[in-house]
Amino acid sequence: MLPSMGPESKKRVKTKPHLIMRVKKGWHFDEETYQFISDQGQCVETKADLPARTRLEYRVPQLVRTSTNLLSKDEADLLRYFNIMLPPGSDPSEYLVIVKKWPCVEDLHLPPEVSLPNKL
């Protein structure tokens, strides 16, 4: 007889505290200044609103190194997605309201809760 899966565990998998963000079309991230900049030149200073040691990371960093002329429409759209990696011990929900006020943000949410099944 093959073993079957038991009920889901109540144990959550620990992940690093972060938020998942999508910026509006017409905005890009300048890694040198750590700002989001619109096509019209409007800037969003991210460091002022986030705790020290916060990092902004592209969800698909491999695409950043590719010329935008070589990217498909869908690949170029993936460049709008970021992880806002907060320092250990931070509560990401505390920063939802703050970051949602940035004019470059189209969508912002907490990461999904992850759990593992019980051992058999």
PyMOL commands that set and color helices and strands:
alter all, ss='L'
color gray80, all
select helices_A, chain A and resi 61-65+68-70+73-78+92-100
alter helices_A, ss='H'
color red, helices_A
select strands_A, chain A and resi 8-12+18-23+27-30+35-38+43-45+55-58+81-85+105-109+115-117
alter strands_A, ss='S'
color yellow, strands_A
deselect
rebuild
show_as cartoon
